Amino acid sequence: MKRKMKEVLKEISPLFLLLMVFPFLSASHKLKTTTISPVSKKTLKSDSAKPVAVPFSLYNAMDLEDAGLSEPAFQLALKGFGKLLEQGKIENSSVLTVIDFSKPSTTQRLFVLSLDSLKVLYKTFVAHGRNSGTLYANRFSNRVNSHMSSLGFYTTGNTYSGEHGYSLKLVGEEKGINDNAARRAIVIHGAYYVTPAYANVKGYIGRSYGCPALPQKISRPIIETIKDGSCVFIYSPDGNYMKKSDLL
């Protein structure tokens, strides 16, 4: 059943897929916590956010549980992606990047997903801000010089070569939540401290000043894949963010 669904969904463009799924994303239904089959109607609860209902489980079709991406992170990412697409803010709709801060930094918690081939293109480690926590990111800020991560939805901008080498600018799309990204110089870049070896010594991945820093060996191909107007969602089951976000 899963294989057959993948074959069907591969023929659907990202835009058509979101147009088909989006009307269901704000519907409210009774919450269920049981495991479902790939073609069942699914509901989701995420702290203060309203339940999300989708007509089929793209999460299961893409094998995202096996990949290690939490279902709440993916479903909320899809919801905000749909709204940004509707608003005309996404230029590259073929990929969706999800950073899952519900997971410790010692796990691979950044996922680049292809909405064309329904595959996980990249899965790797990613840093959070030094003042957001040590092993887990649990404090967030949009304030300049806070050295914390900011949650929510971003779109990718231009690339450049700077202090950390080849880097990618991020545009914060949520007012009061992450819209100071440019002023804070929040970008995607490679960093020597984002490695399992560093974590083996410290017990956690090295931390940034708020940037979602990546392992140096894989940062360039990821940046090349997601640059020029794709969507990036930084997730945490943070009730304050859920209440404030207009996209959720």
Order of alpha helices (4+ residues) and beta strands (2+ residues): alpha-alpha-beta-beta-alpha-alpha-alpha-beta-beta-beta-beta-beta-beta-alpha-beta-alpha-beta-alpha
